[in-house]
Amino acid sequence: MKNDYLYDNYRLAEFYDDMYNYDDDFELWKEYIKPGMRILELACGSGRLTKLIVENVNDVIVDELDYSKEMLELLKAKIEHYNTK
């Protein structure tokens, strides 16, 4: 059973990455994120920003939190995919 979300795009978890496939906001975030930091990403969705952080900043730990179980499942699948490379 799917959750009843207030934000309709969470109902479309399988299409979320295609709908929000951009990285221009990372330029702002990388000014504040430094190597060795531990980051809590609230409303991480499917991990779009998490992926950019881990790929571009050395020695960071990112903890993700999201209301949507479906989004966290997508994020978990991405993490497993990248850890096997």
C-alpha positions in Angstrom: 0.0 0.0 0.0 1.3 3.5 -0.9 1.4 6.2 1.6 -1.1 9.1 1.3 1.3 12.0 0.8 0.5 15.7 0.8 3.2 16.3 -1.9 1.9 14.6 -5.0 5.3 14.0 -6.6 6.1 11.4 -3.9 3.3 9.4 -5.4 5.4 9.2 -8.5 8.6 7.9 -6.9 9.6 5.9 -9.9 9.6 9.0 -12.1 11.1 11.4 -9.5 14.7 11.2 -10.8 13.6 12.0 -14.3 11.5 14.9 -13.1 14.3 16.4 -10.9 17.4 15.6 -12.9 19.5 18.8 -12.3 22.6 19.6 -10.3 22.9 23.4 -10.6 22.1 23.8 -6.9 25.1 21.8 -5.9 27.3 24.8 -6.6 25.7 26.5 -3.6 26.0 23.5 -1.3 29.6 22.7 -2.1 30.6 26.1 -0.6 29.3 24.9 2.8 30.1 21.2 2.7 33.7 20.4 3.6 35.7 17.2 3.8 35.3 15.4 7.1 31.8 16.7 7.8 28.8 14.6 8.8 25.7 15.9 7.1 22.0 15.3 7.8 20.0 15.7 4.6 16.4 16.3 5.5 13.8 15.5 2.8 16.5 13.7 0.8 14.0 12.2 -1.7 15.7 9.6 -3.9 19.1 10.9 -3.0 19.9 13.3 -5.9 21.8 15.7 -3.7 23.3 12.9 -1.5 24.8 11.4 -4.6 26.4 14.7 -5.7 27.8 15.3 -2.2 29.4 11.8 -1.9 30.8 11.9 -5.5 32.3 15.4 -5.1 33.4 15.9 -1.5 35.9 13.6 0.1 35.5 12.0 3.5 31.9 13.0 4.2 29.2 11.0 5.9 25.6 11.7 4.8 22.6 10.6 6.9 19.4 10.8 4.9 15.9 11.3 6.2 12.7 11.4 4.2 9.0 10.9 4.9 8.5 8.7 1.9 9.3 5.0 2.3 9.3 4.7 -1.5 12.0 7.5 -1.9 14.2 5.8 0.7 13.9 2.5 -1.2 15.1 4.3 -4.3 18.0 5.8 -2.4 18.9 2.4 -1.0 18.9 0.9 -4.4 21.2 3.7 -5.7 23.6 3.2 -2.8 23.8 -0.5 -3.4 24.4 0.1 -7.2 27.2 2.6 -6.5 28.8 0.4 -3.8 29.1 -2.5 -6.3 31.1 -0.4 -8.9 
